[in-house]
């Protein structure tokens, strides 16, 4: 069964308070060398049947209308490789 992943992130110009909170906590926890943190969302969609271009277009529409807020968020849709088990 194919899996499609939708990664949703705030647009770069939008303030990310959760990312800033994590960034501020890192040095206090002893982690150095991280200059920025952005927090986002990941959706994994299991697709019945074959993953066609039409199906990917439909998932793009789902991401645009339900999974993200296009005013403040960008998203990226990609298919994960299918693992073959023997």
Secondary structure, 3 states (H helix, E strand, C coil): CEEEEEEEEECCCCCCHHHHHHHHHHHHCCCCCCCCCCCEEEEEEEECCCCCHHHHHHHHHHHHHHHCCCCCEEEEEEEECCCCCC
